Amino acid sequence: MRITWYGHACFRLDADGLAIVTDPYTPDDAGLEPIDQPADVVVMSSALDVAHSCWQMVPGDPRVVNAIEVLRTGTRLGPDATLWSVATMEGDGADRPDEPKANAMYGIEADGLRICHMGDTGNPLTEQQLAPFRDRVDVLLALAGGNLTIALPDLDDVIEALRPRIVVPMHHWSPSLHYRVGRVEDFLERRAGDRIVHAAGSELEVTAGDLPDATTIVVLQPRQDPQASAA
């Protein structure tokens, strides 16, 4: 599987001949360039947040899946790709002027790998929410920017519970991003005991039979951030 980080919470997963885009941002709001590659499927953690649901910018004629709508049933994304999800909330309302929004954390299984995307989760996760992901996460796409998403100490608890082999930070600061999120360095400082790899680009190749023995954090560069690309 090839994992490409476009920026913010938006990734492209290429597996089994299927291209899946996750949580697409709205380019003008985000400050990131539009996606320029067609996809077969777009998955969004919520239809309510323009930072995670702009499927219209994805080229081609992708099938659009709202992870909230398949909480109990799951769905097939392709002949050999499936999705499952649990309900979360974007925030608890304590540190924000608006009401919390319904959201979903979701898993995608394809190419013999299990990928967990944390959506826009803003609260500590309960055992009930974690249960469907225990022993089912090879790669965690982790909300590492704090602020309006899950606090970093609570993210540590998620990593401890799910024991992913690879963690890819997302939803953190990049040079062009307009959203108020923290820097990935704050997350990395908490993970000093893990192996940390700073990739030179935006892509990660992952093979089911060649996963690291211990949790490895891979920091990707956002492909659609023009300032990051120019750096």
N, C-alpha and C positions, 0 to 999 in steps of 0.2 A: 504494500500500500504506500502511495505517496501522499503525504500530508503537507499542504501548502497553507501558510498563514497569510491571508490577505491584509488583515489588520483588525483591531478591536476584538470582537468575538467571532469573526468570520473566517472560516477555513474552507478549503477544498480537499475532499478525500477522493482519491482516484484508486478504485479497487474493483477487481472482477469486471473490468470493462465499463464500470459505472462511475460517473462523476457526481459527487454530492457536495453541495455548498451549504454551510451552516450559518445561521443567524446573520444574514446580510445587513449591513449598515446602510443608512441613507447618505450618499456621498457628500452633498452640500452641507449637511448638518455635521457630519463626522470630520470633514476636512481631508478625507481620503479619496483617492481616485476610484472611479467606477470599476467594477469587475469587467474584464475584457475577454473572458473565456466562457464558452457555453457550458451548461451543466444539464444533467438529466433530472436531478432532484434538488429541490431547496427545502431544507428543514429549518423552521424557526421556533424558538422557545416560547414565543408569544406573538400574537398579531397586534398587540396594543402598543408596542414600543418601536418607534421608527429607527432606533439604533440597532435593532435585532430582527427586523421583519421586512426589509425593502427587497422583496423577491423580484420586483419589477425591473431592477437594474441588471439582473443576471441574464446574459444573452441566451438565445435559443428559446425553446418552449418547455421549460422544466416543469415537472410535477411539483406542486407546493404542498408541503406537509406541515401542519401546525401541531407541534408535539403535545400541546394541551389536549387536543381532540382525540388522542390515542392512548390516554393514560392507562386504561385498564386492558385494552385489546391489543396494543402494539400494532405494527403494520409492516408489510413487506415493501422495501424500497426498490428491489430488483430481484432477479431470480435467486441470487445467493446473498442478499443483503436484507437485514431486518432492523427495526427500530423499536425500542421500548422507552418508557418515560415515567417520571413521577412528578407530582405537583409540588411546586415551590412558590415563593413569593419574591418579587423584586426587592422589597424592603419592608421594614416593620413600621414605617411611618414616624419613628422617633426622631430621626435626624433629617427629615425631608418635608417640604411643604405640601406635597401632593400625597394622595393615597397610594398604598402599595399596590402593585399590579400582579395579577396572576401570571405565573411563569411555569416553565418545566425544565427539569434536568433530564437529559436523554442519553440513551446508549445506542450505538450503531455497531452491528456485527457484520463484518464483511472481510473477505480475504483471510479468514481464520483468525481475525483480530477483533477485539472488543474495545471500542472507543467511547469514552464518556465525555460528553459536553455539558458543562455546568450551567448553560443558559445564562440567566441574569440573576441567579440566586442571591438574595440579600440577607439571609438569616442562617444561623447554625442549623445543620441538618439533623433531623431526628433519626432514631434507629429505624423507624418505619420507612423513612425516605431512603435511608442508606441500604436497607435490606435487599432491594432488587439489583443492587450493583455489587454486593459483596462477592468476591471471587469471580467477577465478571468484567474486570477493567484491566486491560493491558496498557492503554494510553489514556491519561486524564488530561483533558483540555481545561486548565484550571484558571479560575478567576483570581488573578494575582495583583489587582490594582487597588483593592480595598475600597474605601469611601462608601459609595452607595451599594456595593456588592458585599459578599460575605467577608467578615473581618479575617485578617491573616491568621490569628490564633485558631479560629474556627476552621479555616482552610487546612491548617496543620492536622486538625482532628480528622478531617475528611481523608486526607492522604494516609494517615495512620490506619483508618478503618478499611479503606479500599485497597491499599497496598499496590498501587499501579507500578508497573515496571518502568514506564516513561511518563513524565509530567511535562507538558508543554504549557508555559504560562501564556495567558491571553488577558485582554481587557485591562491592559496597563498602558502607561504613557508611551507615546511615540511622538516624534517631532512635529508632525502636522495635525495630530489628533486634537479635536476641539473639546472632547468630553473631559470632565473633571475626574481623573483617575490617578492613582499613585504610580510610582516608579517600580519596575520589576526588582530593582536592587533591594528594596525593603523586604520583599518576599525571599529573595535569595539569601539574605543575611540570616534568616531564620532556618535555612536549610543547609547550614554549613556541613552537616554530616553526610549529605548526599553528594553524589558525583554530579557536577554541573558542567554542561557543554554549551558553549556559545557558538551557534552555527554562523557561518559566513553569509548565508542566504536565508530564503524564506521556506525552503523545502526540507522535509525529513522523509527518508525511505525507511519503512518498518516492515519486517518480515516476521511472521508468527513463530518460526523456528529459530529466530536469532535475536530474541529479546534479552536485555541485560539481566543479570542475576539479581541485582539490587536496584532500588529506585534511582533513576537517572533523570535529571532535569535538563531539558533541551530548550534553550532560548533561541527562538527564531527571529528573523528580521521581517517586519511587515512589508509584504510585496507591493501594496497599493499606497504606501506612504511615500510621496515623492521626495520629501526631505531625507527620510531614512535611506532611500535608494541612492540618493546623491552623496550621502556621507561616506 
